Amino acid sequence: MFVLTLIVRCLREVLPFVGSMMMARFYLIVGGLLAAFFSRVRWPLLGLVLVFTGTATAGQKAGPIVKPVTKLIVHDATGKKVGEVQDSSYPGGTAFVPVSINGSVYVLSLTGPNELGGDSTATFRYYQSQDCSGVAWLPVGGPYVQTWPFPQTVILTPGRTLYEVLPARAEEPPVNSQISNDGLCSTVGARDYPIRWLAPTKPLVDLSTVFTPPYSIKAKP
């Protein structure tokens, strides 16, 4: 009986994904072979019991299989692991993925299959140079810039470079050029912008050189 129980349990674990008709035929074939075999060793009823058990099991409709998920992993198009999803916004469709860059932890946001970035994507920034080179200064609403528990980040050119947003300065730095919403560089006068609070940025890494979109999220049990 131990042998019969073991065989039945194995079959019930393996065959839930098979159609009921195919399952019944499988049990009938296996049961017939085992009946012929067990009859030689004086166990003629084992195969028949297996046939009836398998037929009854096959007649039951298999329901949906629901399993718990402990981790959500983000991969790029090459299969490279980006990181684990630690939080998400819904509705909104944003998954937050912490990563380590040069020993510091930053949180990336995945807003779509091709959109891996920081906290935001800035379209308007200022520069102290005449040609929009050097440190990019972002207009902010006040002196507060998030630095704990994770620094605030933003995506800027070139490519999809991740920048850390540093604490804002109350005094107005000398601004000589700007990149506006159209992506073009232009010169500005010192008083041509109604912004008091500006936050400097520090480039970290061009994400387009590290990961390849599109991205996917896979569940890990």
PyMOL CGO cylinders between C-alpha atoms (Angstrom):
from pymol import cmd
from pymol.cgo import CYLINDER

trace = [
    CYLINDER, 0.00, 0.00, 0.00, 2.91, 2.34, 0.62, 0.3, 1, 1, 1, 1, 1, 1,
    CYLINDER, 2.91, 2.34, 0.62, 4.04, 1.89, -2.97, 0.3, 1, 1, 1, 1, 1, 1,
    CYLINDER, 4.04, 1.89, -2.97, 0.53, 2.63, -4.26, 0.3, 1, 1, 1, 1, 1, 1,
    CYLINDER, 0.53, 2.63, -4.26, 0.19, 5.75, -2.10, 0.3, 1, 1, 1, 1, 1, 1,
    CYLINDER, 0.19, 5.75, -2.10, 3.57, 7.05, -3.25, 0.3, 1, 1, 1, 1, 1, 1,
    CYLINDER, 3.57, 7.05, -3.25, 2.72, 6.51, -6.93, 0.3, 1, 1, 1, 1, 1, 1,
    CYLINDER, 2.72, 6.51, -6.93, -0.67, 8.20, -6.65, 0.3, 1, 1, 1, 1, 1, 1,
    CYLINDER, -0.67, 8.20, -6.65, 0.75, 11.21, -4.84, 0.3, 1, 1, 1, 1, 1, 1,
    CYLINDER, 0.75, 11.21, -4.84, 3.47, 11.67, -7.46, 0.3, 1, 1, 1, 1, 1, 1,
    CYLINDER, 3.47, 11.67, -7.46, 0.96, 11.50, -10.29, 0.3, 1, 1, 1, 1, 1, 1,
    CYLINDER, 0.96, 11.50, -10.29, -1.36, 13.99, -8.62, 0.3, 1, 1, 1, 1, 1, 1,
    CYLINDER, -1.36, 13.99, -8.62, 1.51, 16.47, -8.25, 0.3, 1, 1, 1, 1, 1, 1,
    CYLINDER, 1.51, 16.47, -8.25, 2.72, 16.09, -11.82, 0.3, 1, 1, 1, 1, 1, 1,
    CYLINDER, 2.72, 16.09, -11.82, -0.51, 16.00, -13.78, 0.3, 1, 1, 1, 1, 1, 1,
    CYLINDER, -0.51, 16.00, -13.78, -2.72, 18.91, -12.59, 0.3, 1, 1, 1, 1, 1, 1,
    CYLINDER, -2.72, 18.91, -12.59, -1.66, 20.91, -15.63, 0.3, 1, 1, 1, 1, 1, 1,
    CYLINDER, -1.66, 20.91, -15.63, -2.75, 18.22, -18.12, 0.3, 1, 1, 1, 1, 1, 1,
    CYLINDER, -2.75, 18.22, -18.12, -6.25, 18.11, -19.59, 0.3, 1, 1, 1, 1, 1, 1,
    CYLINDER, -6.25, 18.11, -19.59, -8.73, 15.79, -17.90, 0.3, 1, 1, 1, 1, 1, 1,
    CYLINDER, -8.73, 15.79, -17.90, -9.07, 13.49, -20.95, 0.3, 1, 1, 1, 1, 1, 1,
    CYLINDER, -9.07, 13.49, -20.95, -5.31, 13.16, -21.35, 0.3, 1, 1, 1, 1, 1, 1,
    CYLINDER, -5.31, 13.16, -21.35, -4.98, 12.55, -17.61, 0.3, 1, 1, 1, 1, 1, 1,
    CYLINDER, -4.98, 12.55, -17.61, -7.57, 9.78, -17.68, 0.3, 1, 1, 1, 1, 1, 1,
    CYLINDER, -7.57, 9.78, -17.68, -5.88, 8.09, -20.60, 0.3, 1, 1, 1, 1, 1, 1,
    CYLINDER, -5.88, 8.09, -20.60, -2.53, 8.36, -18.86, 0.3, 1, 1, 1, 1, 1, 1,
    CYLINDER, -2.53, 8.36, -18.86, -3.88, 6.77, -15.68, 0.3, 1, 1, 1, 1, 1, 1,
    CYLINDER, -3.88, 6.77, -15.68, -5.56, 3.98, -17.64, 0.3, 1, 1, 1, 1, 1, 1,
    CYLINDER, -5.56, 3.98, -17.64, -2.36, 3.15, -19.51, 0.3, 1, 1, 1, 1, 1, 1,
    CYLINDER, -2.36, 3.15, -19.51, -0.18, 3.27, -16.41, 0.3, 1, 1, 1, 1, 1, 1,
    CYLINDER, -0.18, 3.27, -16.41, -2.75, 1.37, -14.37, 0.3, 1, 1, 1, 1, 1, 1,
    CYLINDER, -2.75, 1.37, -14.37, -2.98, -1.36, -17.00, 0.3, 1, 1, 1, 1, 1, 1,
    CYLINDER, -2.98, -1.36, -17.00, 0.79, -1.76, -17.13, 0.3, 1, 1, 1, 1, 1, 1,
    CYLINDER, 0.79, -1.76, -17.13, 1.06, -1.84, -13.35, 0.3, 1, 1, 1, 1, 1, 1,
    CYLINDER, 1.06, -1.84, -13.35, -1.80, -4.32, -13.08, 0.3, 1, 1, 1, 1, 1, 1,
    CYLINDER, -1.80, -4.32, -13.08, -0.01, -6.66, -15.43, 0.3, 1, 1, 1, 1, 1, 1,
    CYLINDER, -0.01, -6.66, -15.43, 3.22, -6.19, -13.52, 0.3, 1, 1, 1, 1, 1, 1,
    CYLINDER, 3.22, -6.19, -13.52, 1.74, -6.57, -10.04, 0.3, 1, 1, 1, 1, 1, 1,
    CYLINDER, 1.74, -6.57, -10.04, -0.15, -9.71, -11.07, 0.3, 1, 1, 1, 1, 1, 1,
    CYLINDER, -0.15, -9.71, -11.07, 3.22, -11.36, -11.46, 0.3, 1, 1, 1, 1, 1, 1,
    CYLINDER, 3.22, -11.36, -11.46, 4.16, -10.47, -7.93, 0.3, 1, 1, 1, 1, 1, 1,
    CYLINDER, 4.16, -10.47, -7.93, 0.76, -11.46, -6.47, 0.3, 1, 1, 1, 1, 1, 1,
    CYLINDER, 0.76, -11.46, -6.47, -0.52, -7.87, -6.17, 0.3, 1, 1, 1, 1, 1, 1,
    CYLINDER, -0.52, -7.87, -6.17, -3.19, -7.98, -8.87, 0.3, 1, 1, 1, 1, 1, 1,
    CYLINDER, -3.19, -7.98, -8.87, -5.44, -5.33, -7.29, 0.3, 1, 1, 1, 1, 1, 1,
    CYLINDER, -5.44, -5.33, -7.29, -2.85, -2.53, -7.12, 0.3, 1, 1, 1, 1, 1, 1,
    CYLINDER, -2.85, -2.53, -7.12, -3.08, -1.64, -10.79, 0.3, 1, 1, 1, 1, 1, 1,
    CYLINDER, -3.08, -1.64, -10.79, -6.86, -1.71, -10.77, 0.3, 1, 1, 1, 1, 1, 1,
    CYLINDER, -6.86, -1.71, -10.77, -7.04, 0.56, -7.72, 0.3, 1, 1, 1, 1, 1, 1,
    CYLINDER, -7.04, 0.56, -7.72, -4.68, 2.97, -9.47, 0.3, 1, 1, 1, 1, 1, 1,
    CYLINDER, -4.68, 2.97, -9.47, -6.91, 2.98, -12.57, 0.3, 1, 1, 1, 1, 1, 1,
    CYLINDER, -6.91, 2.98, -12.57, -10.04, 3.86, -10.58, 0.3, 1, 1, 1, 1, 1, 1,
    CYLINDER, -10.04, 3.86, -10.58, -8.20, 6.47, -8.47, 0.3, 1, 1, 1, 1, 1, 1,
    CYLINDER, -8.20, 6.47, -8.47, -6.69, 8.13, -11.50, 0.3, 1, 1, 1, 1, 1, 1,
    CYLINDER, -6.69, 8.13, -11.50, -9.99, 8.21, -13.38, 0.3, 1, 1, 1, 1, 1, 1,
    CYLINDER, -9.99, 8.21, -13.38, -11.74, 9.84, -10.43, 0.3, 1, 1, 1, 1, 1, 1,
    CYLINDER, -11.74, 9.84, -10.43, -8.97, 12.42, -10.10, 0.3, 1, 1, 1, 1, 1, 1,
    CYLINDER, -8.97, 12.42, -10.10, -8.98, 13.16, -13.82, 0.3, 1, 1, 1, 1, 1, 1,
    CYLINDER, -8.98, 13.16, -13.82, -12.71, 13.79, -13.70, 0.3, 1, 1, 1, 1, 1, 1,
    CYLINDER, -12.71, 13.79, -13.70, -12.20, 16.68, -11.33, 0.3, 1, 1, 1, 1, 1, 1,
    CYLINDER, -12.20, 16.68, -11.33, -11.75, 20.04, -13.04, 0.3, 1, 1, 1, 1, 1, 1,
    CYLINDER, -11.75, 20.04, -13.04, -8.37, 21.63, -12.20, 0.3, 1, 1, 1, 1, 1, 1,
    CYLINDER, -8.37, 21.63, -12.20, -8.79, 25.13, -10.75, 0.3, 1, 1, 1, 1, 1, 1,
    CYLINDER, -8.79, 25.13, -10.75, -6.46, 28.12, -11.01, 0.3, 1, 1, 1, 1, 1, 1,
    CYLINDER, -6.46, 28.12, -11.01, -3.15, 27.79, -9.22, 0.3, 1, 1, 1, 1, 1, 1,
    CYLINDER, -3.15, 27.79, -9.22, -2.50, 30.71, -6.85, 0.3, 1, 1, 1, 1, 1, 1,
    CYLINDER, -2.50, 30.71, -6.85, 0.89, 31.01, -5.18, 0.3, 1, 1, 1, 1, 1, 1,
    CYLINDER, 0.89, 31.01, -5.18, 2.41, 33.74, -2.96, 0.3, 1, 1, 1, 1, 1, 1,
    CYLINDER, 2.41, 33.74, -2.96, 5.07, 36.05, -4.36, 0.3, 1, 1, 1, 1, 1, 1,
    CYLINDER, 5.07, 36.05, -4.36, 7.91, 37.10, -2.09, 0.3, 1, 1, 1, 1, 1, 1,
    CYLINDER, 7.91, 37.10, -2.09, 9.97, 39.16, -4.55, 0.3, 1, 1, 1, 1, 1, 1,
    CYLINDER, 9.97, 39.16, -4.55, 9.52, 41.17, -7.73, 0.3, 1, 1, 1, 1, 1, 1,
    CYLINDER, 9.52, 41.17, -7.73, 12.70, 41.38, -9.81, 0.3, 1, 1, 1, 1, 1, 1,
    CYLINDER, 12.70, 41.38, -9.81, 13.33, 43.93, -12.57, 0.3, 1, 1, 1, 1, 1, 1,
    CYLINDER, 13.33, 43.93, -12.57, 15.43, 42.75, -15.53, 0.3, 1, 1, 1, 1, 1, 1,
    CYLINDER, 15.43, 42.75, -15.53, 16.53, 44.56, -18.65, 0.3, 1, 1, 1, 1, 1, 1,
    CYLINDER, 16.53, 44.56, -18.65, 16.26, 43.25, -22.23, 0.3, 1, 1, 1, 1, 1, 1,
    CYLINDER, 16.26, 43.25, -22.23, 19.49, 41.24, -21.88, 0.3, 1, 1, 1, 1, 1, 1,
    CYLINDER, 19.49, 41.24, -21.88, 18.32, 39.50, -18.71, 0.3, 1, 1, 1, 1, 1, 1,
    CYLINDER, 18.32, 39.50, -18.71, 20.56, 41.63, -16.49, 0.3, 1, 1, 1, 1, 1, 1,
    CYLINDER, 20.56, 41.63, -16.49, 19.12, 42.18, -13.02, 0.3, 1, 1, 1, 1, 1, 1,
    CYLINDER, 19.12, 42.18, -13.02, 18.37, 45.80, -12.21, 0.3, 1, 1, 1, 1, 1, 1,
    CYLINDER, 18.37, 45.80, -12.21, 17.12, 45.17, -8.69, 0.3, 1, 1, 1, 1, 1, 1,
    CYLINDER, 17.12, 45.17, -8.69, 14.15, 44.24, -6.53, 0.3, 1, 1, 1, 1, 1, 1,
    CYLINDER, 14.15, 44.24, -6.53, 10.93, 46.23, -6.42, 0.3, 1, 1, 1, 1, 1, 1,
    CYLINDER, 10.93, 46.23, -6.42, 10.59, 47.60, -2.89, 0.3, 1, 1, 1, 1, 1, 1,
    CYLINDER, 10.59, 47.60, -2.89, 7.58, 49.83, -3.38, 0.3, 1, 1, 1, 1, 1, 1,
    CYLINDER, 7.58, 49.83, -3.38, 5.14, 50.94, -6.04, 0.3, 1, 1, 1, 1, 1, 1,
    CYLINDER, 5.14, 50.94, -6.04, 2.46, 53.52, -6.67, 0.3, 1, 1, 1, 1, 1, 1,
    CYLINDER, 2.46, 53.52, -6.67, -0.98, 52.49, -7.86, 0.3, 1, 1, 1, 1, 1, 1,
    CYLINDER, -0.98, 52.49, -7.86, -2.66, 54.00, -9.73, 0.3, 1, 1, 1, 1, 1, 1,
    CYLINDER, -2.66, 54.00, -9.73, 0.28, 55.63, -11.42, 0.3, 1, 1, 1, 1, 1, 1,
    CYLINDER, 0.28, 55.63, -11.42, 2.23, 52.62, -12.54, 0.3, 1, 1, 1, 1, 1, 1,
    CYLINDER, 2.23, 52.62, -12.54, 5.61, 53.34, -10.92, 0.3, 1, 1, 1, 1, 1, 1,
    CYLINDER, 5.61, 53.34, -10.92, 7.86, 50.68, -9.40, 0.3, 1, 1, 1, 1, 1, 1,
    CYLINDER, 7.86, 50.68, -9.40, 10.68, 51.82, -7.11, 0.3, 1, 1, 1, 1, 1, 1,
    CYLINDER, 10.68, 51.82, -7.11, 13.96, 49.90, -7.28, 0.3, 1, 1, 1, 1, 1, 1,
    CYLINDER, 13.96, 49.90, -7.28, 16.87, 50.68, -4.92, 0.3, 1, 1, 1, 1, 1, 1,
    CYLINDER, 16.87, 50.68, -4.92, 20.38, 50.34, -6.37, 0.3, 1, 1, 1, 1, 1, 1,
    CYLINDER, 20.38, 50.34, -6.37, 23.88, 51.00, -5.10, 0.3, 1, 1, 1, 1, 1, 1,
    CYLINDER, 23.88, 51.00, -5.10, 26.06, 53.47, -7.02, 0.3, 1, 1, 1, 1, 1, 1,
    CYLINDER, 26.06, 53.47, -7.02, 29.62, 53.96, -5.80, 0.3, 1, 1, 1, 1, 1, 1,
    CYLINDER, 29.62, 53.96, -5.80, 28.63, 52.69, -2.36, 0.3, 1, 1, 1, 1, 1, 1,
    CYLINDER, 28.63, 52.69, -2.36, 25.57, 54.96, -1.92, 0.3, 1, 1, 1, 1, 1, 1,
    CYLINDER, 25.57, 54.96, -1.92, 21.95, 53.86, -2.21, 0.3, 1, 1, 1, 1, 1, 1,
    CYLINDER, 21.95, 53.86, -2.21, 19.65, 55.55, -4.73, 0.3, 1, 1, 1, 1, 1, 1,
    CYLINDER, 19.65, 55.55, -4.73, 16.08, 54.72, -5.69, 0.3, 1, 1, 1, 1, 1, 1,
    CYLINDER, 16.08, 54.72, -5.69, 15.28, 54.31, -9.38, 0.3, 1, 1, 1, 1, 1, 1,
    CYLINDER, 15.28, 54.31, -9.38, 11.74, 54.61, -10.69, 0.3, 1, 1, 1, 1, 1, 1,
    CYLINDER, 11.74, 54.61, -10.69, 10.39, 52.35, -13.42, 0.3, 1, 1, 1, 1, 1, 1,
    CYLINDER, 10.39, 52.35, -13.42, 7.43, 54.10, -15.04, 0.3, 1, 1, 1, 1, 1, 1,
    CYLINDER, 7.43, 54.10, -15.04, 7.21, 51.98, -18.19, 0.3, 1, 1, 1, 1, 1, 1,
    CYLINDER, 7.21, 51.98, -18.19, 9.01, 49.29, -20.21, 0.3, 1, 1, 1, 1, 1, 1,
    CYLINDER, 9.01, 49.29, -20.21, 11.47, 51.89, -21.54, 0.3, 1, 1, 1, 1, 1, 1,
    CYLINDER, 11.47, 51.89, -21.54, 11.44, 54.43, -18.72, 0.3, 1, 1, 1, 1, 1, 1,
    CYLINDER, 11.44, 54.43, -18.72, 13.96, 53.79, -15.95, 0.3, 1, 1, 1, 1, 1, 1,
    CYLINDER, 13.96, 53.79, -15.95, 14.98, 56.96, -14.17, 0.3, 1, 1, 1, 1, 1, 1,
    CYLINDER, 14.98, 56.96, -14.17, 15.20, 58.90, -10.95, 0.3, 1, 1, 1, 1, 1, 1,
    CYLINDER, 15.20, 58.90, -10.95, 12.61, 60.83, -8.99, 0.3, 1, 1, 1, 1, 1, 1,
    CYLINDER, 12.61, 60.83, -8.99, 11.83, 63.04, -11.99, 0.3, 1, 1, 1, 1, 1, 1,
    CYLINDER, 11.83, 63.04, -11.99, 13.01, 64.14, -15.42, 0.3, 1, 1, 1, 1, 1, 1,
    CYLINDER, 13.01, 64.14, -15.42, 13.96, 67.80, -15.53, 0.3, 1, 1, 1, 1, 1, 1,
    CYLINDER, 13.96, 67.80, -15.53, 13.34, 69.72, -18.74, 0.3, 1, 1, 1, 1, 1, 1,
    CYLINDER, 13.34, 69.72, -18.74, 14.49, 73.15, -17.53, 0.3, 1, 1, 1, 1, 1, 1,
    CYLINDER, 14.49, 73.15, -17.53, 17.85, 73.87, -15.91, 0.3, 1, 1, 1, 1, 1, 1,
    CYLINDER, 17.85, 73.87, -15.91, 20.42, 76.65, -15.60, 0.3, 1, 1, 1, 1, 1, 1,
    CYLINDER, 20.42, 76.65, -15.60, 24.20, 76.85, -15.97, 0.3, 1, 1, 1, 1, 1, 1,
    CYLINDER, 24.20, 76.85, -15.97, 26.87, 79.27, -14.86, 0.3, 1, 1, 1, 1, 1, 1,
    CYLINDER, 26.87, 79.27, -14.86, 28.71, 78.80, -18.16, 0.3, 1, 1, 1, 1, 1, 1,
    CYLINDER, 28.71, 78.80, -18.16, 27.79, 80.49, -21.43, 0.3, 1, 1, 1, 1, 1, 1,
    CYLINDER, 27.79, 80.49, -21.43, 27.23, 77.23, -23.35, 0.3, 1, 1, 1, 1, 1, 1,
    CYLINDER, 27.23, 77.23, -23.35, 25.16, 75.09, -20.95, 0.3, 1, 1, 1, 1, 1, 1,
    CYLINDER, 25.16, 75.09, -20.95, 28.19, 73.09, -19.83, 0.3, 1, 1, 1, 1, 1, 1,
    CYLINDER, 28.19, 73.09, -19.83, 29.26, 72.30, -16.30, 0.3, 1, 1, 1, 1, 1, 1,
    CYLINDER, 29.26, 72.30, -16.30, 26.99, 71.92, -13.28, 0.3, 1, 1, 1, 1, 1, 1,
    CYLINDER, 26.99, 71.92, -13.28, 23.26, 71.93, -13.99, 0.3, 1, 1, 1, 1, 1, 1,
    CYLINDER, 23.26, 71.93, -13.99, 21.17, 73.98, -11.55, 0.3, 1, 1, 1, 1, 1, 1,
    CYLINDER, 21.17, 73.98, -11.55, 17.52, 73.01, -11.08, 0.3, 1, 1, 1, 1, 1, 1,
    CYLINDER, 17.52, 73.01, -11.08, 14.78, 75.44, -10.05, 0.3, 1, 1, 1, 1, 1, 1,
    CYLINDER, 14.78, 75.44, -10.05, 13.14, 74.25, -6.84, 0.3, 1, 1, 1, 1, 1, 1,
    CYLINDER, 13.14, 74.25, -6.84, 10.35, 75.62, -4.72, 0.3, 1, 1, 1, 1, 1, 1,
    CYLINDER, 10.35, 75.62, -4.72, 12.33, 76.13, -1.54, 0.3, 1, 1, 1, 1, 1, 1,
    CYLINDER, 12.33, 76.13, -1.54, 15.43, 75.27, 0.45, 0.3, 1, 1, 1, 1, 1, 1,
    CYLINDER, 15.43, 75.27, 0.45, 14.40, 71.69, 1.16, 0.3, 1, 1, 1, 1, 1, 1,
    CYLINDER, 14.40, 71.69, 1.16, 15.91, 68.95, -1.00, 0.3, 1, 1, 1, 1, 1, 1,
    CYLINDER, 15.91, 68.95, -1.00, 15.50, 65.35, 0.11, 0.3, 1, 1, 1, 1, 1, 1,
    CYLINDER, 15.50, 65.35, 0.11, 18.79, 63.81, 1.23, 0.3, 1, 1, 1, 1, 1, 1,
    CYLINDER, 18.79, 63.81, 1.23, 17.57, 61.13, 3.69, 0.3, 1, 1, 1, 1, 1, 1,
    CYLINDER, 17.57, 61.13, 3.69, 16.93, 58.26, 3.73, 0.3, 1, 1, 1, 1, 1, 1,
    CYLINDER, 16.93, 58.26, 3.73, 17.77, 58.38, 0.01, 0.3, 1, 1, 1, 1, 1, 1,
    CYLINDER, 17.77, 58.38, 0.01, 19.02, 61.30, -2.04, 0.3, 1, 1, 1, 1, 1, 1,
    CYLINDER, 19.02, 61.30, -2.04, 16.74, 62.97, -4.56, 0.3, 1, 1, 1, 1, 1, 1,
    CYLINDER, 16.74, 62.97, -4.56, 17.64, 62.18, -8.17, 0.3, 1, 1, 1, 1, 1, 1,
    CYLINDER, 17.64, 62.18, -8.17, 16.77, 63.38, -11.65, 0.3, 1, 1, 1, 1, 1, 1,
    CYLINDER, 16.77, 63.38, -11.65, 17.39, 62.27, -15.23, 0.3, 1, 1, 1, 1, 1, 1,
    CYLINDER, 17.39, 62.27, -15.23, 19.22, 64.73, -17.52, 0.3, 1, 1, 1, 1, 1, 1,
    CYLINDER, 19.22, 64.73, -17.52, 21.18, 64.60, -20.76, 0.3, 1, 1, 1, 1, 1, 1,
    CYLINDER, 21.18, 64.60, -20.76, 23.48, 63.27, -22.11, 0.3, 1, 1, 1, 1, 1, 1,
    CYLINDER, 23.48, 63.27, -22.11, 21.67, 59.98, -22.67, 0.3, 1, 1, 1, 1, 1, 1,
    CYLINDER, 21.67, 59.98, -22.67, 19.74, 59.07, -19.54, 0.3, 1, 1, 1, 1, 1, 1,
    CYLINDER, 19.74, 59.07, -19.54, 22.24, 60.29, -16.98, 0.3, 1, 1, 1, 1, 1, 1,
    CYLINDER, 22.24, 60.29, -16.98, 21.16, 59.98, -13.37, 0.3, 1, 1, 1, 1, 1, 1,
    CYLINDER, 21.16, 59.98, -13.37, 22.02, 63.08, -11.30, 0.3, 1, 1, 1, 1, 1, 1,
    CYLINDER, 22.02, 63.08, -11.30, 21.89, 63.55, -7.57, 0.3, 1, 1, 1, 1, 1, 1,
    CYLINDER, 21.89, 63.55, -7.57, 20.13, 66.76, -6.55, 0.3, 1, 1, 1, 1, 1, 1,
    CYLINDER, 20.13, 66.76, -6.55, 22.18, 68.54, -3.90, 0.3, 1, 1, 1, 1, 1, 1,
    CYLINDER, 22.18, 68.54, -3.90, 20.81, 70.93, -1.25, 0.3, 1, 1, 1, 1, 1, 1,
    CYLINDER, 20.81, 70.93, -1.25, 19.44, 74.18, -2.70, 0.3, 1, 1, 1, 1, 1, 1,
    CYLINDER, 19.44, 74.18, -2.70, 21.05, 77.54, -2.13, 0.3, 1, 1, 1, 1, 1, 1,
    CYLINDER, 21.05, 77.54, -2.13, 19.16, 80.58, -1.02, 0.3, 1, 1, 1, 1, 1, 1,
    CYLINDER, 19.16, 80.58, -1.02, 21.43, 83.04, -2.83, 0.3, 1, 1, 1, 1, 1, 1,
    CYLINDER, 21.43, 83.04, -2.83, 21.11, 83.34, -6.58, 0.3, 1, 1, 1, 1, 1, 1,
    CYLINDER, 21.11, 83.34, -6.58, 24.18, 81.91, -8.32, 0.3, 1, 1, 1, 1, 1, 1,
    CYLINDER, 24.18, 81.91, -8.32, 25.37, 83.72, -11.45, 0.3, 1, 1, 1, 1, 1, 1,
    CYLINDER, 25.37, 83.72, -11.45, 23.38, 82.12, -14.26, 0.3, 1, 1, 1, 1, 1, 1,
    CYLINDER, 23.38, 82.12, -14.26, 24.49, 82.73, -17.85, 0.3, 1, 1, 1, 1, 1, 1,
    CYLINDER, 24.49, 82.73, -17.85, 22.76, 80.00, -19.89, 0.3, 1, 1, 1, 1, 1, 1,
    CYLINDER, 22.76, 80.00, -19.89, 19.79, 77.70, -19.74, 0.3, 1, 1, 1, 1, 1, 1,
    CYLINDER, 19.79, 77.70, -19.74, 18.22, 74.66, -21.39, 0.3, 1, 1, 1, 1, 1, 1,
    CYLINDER, 18.22, 74.66, -21.39, 14.51, 75.14, -21.78, 0.3, 1, 1, 1, 1, 1, 1,
    CYLINDER, 14.51, 75.14, -21.78, 11.68, 72.69, -22.45, 0.3, 1, 1, 1, 1, 1, 1,
    CYLINDER, 11.68, 72.69, -22.45, 12.62, 72.44, -26.13, 0.3, 1, 1, 1, 1, 1, 1,
    CYLINDER, 12.62, 72.44, -26.13, 16.06, 71.08, -25.19, 0.3, 1, 1, 1, 1, 1, 1,
    CYLINDER, 16.06, 71.08, -25.19, 17.94, 74.00, -26.73, 0.3, 1, 1, 1, 1, 1, 1,
    CYLINDER, 17.94, 74.00, -26.73, 20.66, 76.01, -25.01, 0.3, 1, 1, 1, 1, 1, 1,
    CYLINDER, 20.66, 76.01, -25.01, 20.37, 79.80, -24.83, 0.3, 1, 1, 1, 1, 1, 1,
    CYLINDER, 20.37, 79.80, -24.83, 22.07, 82.59, -22.93, 0.3, 1, 1, 1, 1, 1, 1,
    CYLINDER, 22.07, 82.59, -22.93, 20.21, 84.50, -20.24, 0.3, 1, 1, 1, 1, 1, 1,
    CYLINDER, 20.21, 84.50, -20.24, 20.80, 87.61, -18.21, 0.3, 1, 1, 1, 1, 1, 1,
    CYLINDER, 20.80, 87.61, -18.21, 21.32, 87.49, -14.49, 0.3, 1, 1, 1, 1, 1, 1,
    CYLINDER, 21.32, 87.49, -14.49, 17.81, 88.84, -13.85, 0.3, 1, 1, 1, 1, 1, 1,
    CYLINDER, 17.81, 88.84, -13.85, 15.91, 87.14, -16.67, 0.3, 1, 1, 1, 1, 1, 1,
    CYLINDER, 15.91, 87.14, -16.67, 14.61, 84.32, -14.50, 0.3, 1, 1, 1, 1, 1, 1,
    CYLINDER, 14.61, 84.32, -14.50, 12.14, 84.61, -11.59, 0.3, 1, 1, 1, 1, 1, 1,
    CYLINDER, 12.14, 84.61, -11.59, 13.80, 81.89, -9.54, 0.3, 1, 1, 1, 1, 1, 1,
    CYLINDER, 13.80, 81.89, -9.54, 15.31, 82.33, -6.12, 0.3, 1, 1, 1, 1, 1, 1,
    CYLINDER, 15.31, 82.33, -6.12, 15.97, 78.75, -5.07, 0.3, 1, 1, 1, 1, 1, 1,
    CYLINDER, 15.97, 78.75, -5.07, 18.34, 76.74, -7.27, 0.3, 1, 1, 1, 1, 1, 1,
    CYLINDER, 18.34, 76.74, -7.27, 19.73, 73.28, -6.50, 0.3, 1, 1, 1, 1, 1, 1,
    CYLINDER, 19.73, 73.28, -6.50, 23.02, 72.06, -7.99, 0.3, 1, 1, 1, 1, 1, 1,
    CYLINDER, 23.02, 72.06, -7.99, 23.30, 68.51, -9.34, 0.3, 1, 1, 1, 1, 1, 1,
    CYLINDER, 23.30, 68.51, -9.34, 26.01, 65.87, -9.46, 0.3, 1, 1, 1, 1, 1, 1,
    CYLINDER, 26.01, 65.87, -9.46, 26.17, 63.33, -12.32, 0.3, 1, 1, 1, 1, 1, 1,
    CYLINDER, 26.17, 63.33, -12.32, 26.21, 59.70, -11.19, 0.3, 1, 1, 1, 1, 1, 1,
    CYLINDER, 26.21, 59.70, -11.19, 25.89, 57.34, -14.18, 0.3, 1, 1, 1, 1, 1, 1,
    CYLINDER, 25.89, 57.34, -14.18, 24.32, 57.19, -17.62, 0.3, 1, 1, 1, 1, 1, 1,
    CYLINDER, 24.32, 57.19, -17.62, 21.75, 54.44, -17.17, 0.3, 1, 1, 1, 1, 1, 1,
    CYLINDER, 21.75, 54.44, -17.17, 21.62, 53.83, -20.94, 0.3, 1, 1, 1, 1, 1, 1,
    CYLINDER, 21.62, 53.83, -20.94, 25.22, 52.55, -20.76, 0.3, 1, 1, 1, 1, 1, 1,
    CYLINDER, 25.22, 52.55, -20.76, 24.42, 50.13, -17.92, 0.3, 1, 1, 1, 1, 1, 1,
    CYLINDER, 24.42, 50.13, -17.92, 20.99, 48.72, -18.75, 0.3, 1, 1, 1, 1, 1, 1,
    CYLINDER, 20.99, 48.72, -18.75, 19.18, 47.97, -22.01, 0.3, 1, 1, 1, 1, 1, 1,
    CYLINDER, 19.18, 47.97, -22.01, 15.43, 48.58, -22.32, 0.3, 1, 1, 1, 1, 1, 1,
    CYLINDER, 15.43, 48.58, -22.32, 12.76, 47.32, -22.48, 0.3, 1, 1, 1, 1, 1, 1,
    CYLINDER, 12.76, 47.32, -22.48, 12.46, 46.26, -18.86, 0.3, 1, 1, 1, 1, 1, 1,
    CYLINDER, 12.46, 46.26, -18.86, 10.33, 43.52, -17.34, 0.3, 1, 1, 1, 1, 1, 1,
    CYLINDER, 10.33, 43.52, -17.34, 9.18, 42.58, -13.86, 0.3, 1, 1, 1, 1, 1, 1,
    CYLINDER, 9.18, 42.58, -13.86, 9.22, 38.92, -12.90, 0.3, 1, 1, 1, 1, 1, 1,
    CYLINDER, 9.22, 38.92, -12.90, 7.80, 37.30, -9.79, 0.3, 1, 1, 1, 1, 1, 1,
    CYLINDER, 7.80, 37.30, -9.79, 9.93, 35.10, -7.59, 0.3, 1, 1, 1, 1, 1, 1,
    CYLINDER, 9.93, 35.10, -7.59, 8.14, 32.72, -5.20, 0.3, 1, 1, 1, 1, 1, 1,
]
cmd.load_cgo(trace, "trace")
